[in-house]
Amino acid sequence: MDSAKLIDEVTKDWEWLSFLARYCAGKNIGRAFCEDIRWWALGVAALLAVAAVWWLLSRFARAYENWNHRRLSARVADAGTMKEHVWSGHDAHAPRPAERPRRKK
């Protein structure tokens, strides 16, 4: 199939859909001819609504997971425990000089 024929068919389909949309968008929405269009439009709108809700819930779930991970990580140790395990040099595990036992001379 030529690309020109394909473009021609797509153009005809688009013109038909645009005619249906214009015809059924006005006062003719209650006619039997437009009933199928109405159900298709409702179906598409429902699918879009489900996709939007799914996306929104996934964003909330991701934010909750990140928040919960940070909250649980913060419970690992409080500030007092963290101060006991801070290293600032090769002898950081030893008591401070003022607290070390003095040697007898």
MINUNU-71002 format. One record per residue (C-alpha): x, y, z. Coordinates in Angstrom, 2 decimals. Example, Ala and Ser with C-alpha at 12.3 -4.5 7.8 and 13.67 -1.06 7.14 Angstrom:
% MINUNU-71002
r x->12.30 | y->-4.50 | z->7.80 .
r x->13.67 | y->-1.06 | z->7.14 .
***
This chain:
% MINUNU-71002
r x->0.00 | y->0.00 | z->0.00 .
r x->1.33 | y->3.40 | z->-0.95 .
r x->1.90 | y->5.95 | z->1.72 .
r x->-0.36 | y->8.33 | z->-0.23 .
r x->-3.26 | y->5.84 | z->-0.08 .
r x->-2.65 | y->5.28 | z->3.61 .
r x->-2.66 | y->9.01 | z->4.29 .
r x->-5.83 | y->9.36 | z->2.20 .
r x->-7.62 | y->6.64 | z->4.21 .
r x->-6.50 | y->8.12 | z->7.53 .
r x->-7.74 | y->11.51 | z->6.37 .
r x->-11.15 | y->10.06 | z->5.42 .
r x->-11.41 | y->8.32 | z->8.80 .
r x->-10.50 | y->11.54 | z->10.57 .
r x->-13.12 | y->13.48 | z->8.60 .
r x->-15.77 | y->10.87 | z->9.50 .
r x->-14.86 | y->11.01 | z->13.19 .
r x->-14.87 | y->14.79 | z->13.18 .
r x->-18.32 | y->14.77 | z->11.52 .
r x->-19.63 | y->12.35 | z->14.16 .
r x->-18.19 | y->14.47 | z->16.94 .
r x->-19.74 | y->17.66 | z->15.56 .
r x->-23.09 | y->16.01 | z->14.84 .
r x->-23.40 | y->14.26 | z->18.19 .
r x->-21.98 | y->17.11 | z->20.27 .
r x->-24.99 | y->19.30 | z->19.63 .
r x->-28.68 | y->18.64 | z->20.21 .
r x->-28.49 | y->15.27 | z->18.47 .
r x->-26.87 | y->13.45 | z->21.39 .
r x->-30.14 | y->11.70 | z->22.25 .
r x->-30.55 | y->10.10 | z->18.83 .
r x->-29.91 | y->6.41 | z->18.29 .
r x->-27.21 | y->7.23 | z->15.74 .
r x->-25.15 | y->8.92 | z->18.45 .
r x->-25.73 | y->6.30 | z->21.15 .
r x->-22.70 | y->4.25 | z->20.09 .
r x->-20.57 | y->7.37 | z->20.04 .
r x->-21.75 | y->8.25 | z->23.53 .
r x->-20.79 | y->4.81 | z->24.89 .
r x->-17.40 | y->4.95 | z->23.18 .
r x->-16.79 | y->8.41 | z->24.61 .
r x->-17.81 | y->7.24 | z->28.09 .
r x->-15.53 | y->4.21 | z->27.77 .
r x->-12.56 | y->6.33 | z->26.72 .
r x->-13.27 | y->8.81 | z->29.52 .
r x->-13.47 | y->5.95 | z->32.03 .
r x->-10.16 | y->4.52 | z->30.81 .
r x->-8.51 | y->7.92 | z->31.08 .
r x->-9.92 | y->8.37 | z->34.58 .
r x->-8.62 | y->4.94 | z->35.64 .
r x->-5.20 | y->5.73 | z->34.19 .
r x->-5.10 | y->9.08 | z->36.02 .
r x->-6.13 | y->7.49 | z->39.32 .
r x->-3.58 | y->4.70 | z->38.83 .
r x->-0.83 | y->7.25 | z->38.17 .
r x->-1.85 | y->9.34 | z->41.17 .
r x->-1.95 | y->6.32 | z->43.49 .
r x->1.46 | y->5.18 | z->42.25 .
r x->2.87 | y->8.62 | z->43.05 .
r x->1.34 | y->8.51 | z->46.54 .
r x->2.63 | y->4.96 | z->47.07 .
r x->6.15 | y->5.97 | z->46.01 .
r x->6.10 | y->8.99 | z->48.30 .
r x->4.82 | y->6.84 | z->51.19 .
r x->7.55 | y->4.24 | z->50.58 .
r x->10.24 | y->6.93 | z->50.60 .
r x->8.82 | y->8.50 | z->53.76 .
r x->8.48 | y->5.13 | z->55.50 .
r x->12.03 | y->4.16 | z->54.54 .
r x->13.40 | y->7.42 | z->55.96 .
r x->11.29 | y->6.98 | z->59.10 .
r x->12.49 | y->3.42 | z->59.66 .
r x->16.08 | y->4.40 | z->58.93 .
r x->15.84 | y->7.17 | z->61.51 .
r x->14.83 | y->4.59 | z->64.12 .
r x->18.07 | y->2.68 | z->63.74 .
r x->19.87 | y->4.83 | z->66.29 .
r x->19.04 | y->7.96 | z->68.22 .
r x->21.40 | y->10.88 | z->68.69 .
r x->22.93 | y->9.52 | z->71.92 .
r x->23.76 | y->6.18 | z->70.34 .
r x->25.23 | y->7.85 | z->67.29 .
r x->27.51 | y->9.98 | z->69.47 .
r x->28.94 | y->6.83 | z->71.02 .
r x->29.96 | y->5.52 | z->67.61 .
r x->31.46 | y->8.63 | z->66.01 .
r x->35.09 | y->8.18 | z->65.03 .
r x->37.32 | y->11.16 | z->64.61 .
r x->40.75 | y->9.55 | z->64.51 .
r x->42.76 | y->6.38 | z->65.08 .
r x->42.17 | y->6.46 | z->68.85 .
r x->38.57 | y->7.66 | z->68.82 .
r x->37.47 | y->4.41 | z->70.47 .
r x->39.59 | y->5.19 | z->73.54 .
r x->38.24 | y->7.38 | z->76.32 .
r x->39.05 | y->11.08 | z->76.30 .
r x->42.39 | y->12.09 | z->77.82 .
r x->40.71 | y->13.53 | z->80.90 .
r x->38.85 | y->10.26 | z->81.48 .
r x->41.82 | y->7.92 | z->80.93 .
r x->43.31 | y->6.26 | z->83.96 .
r x->46.53 | y->7.94 | z->85.02 .
r x->49.71 | y->5.96 | z->85.23 .
r x->51.66 | y->6.01 | z->88.39 .
r x->55.14 | y->7.40 | z->87.88 .
***
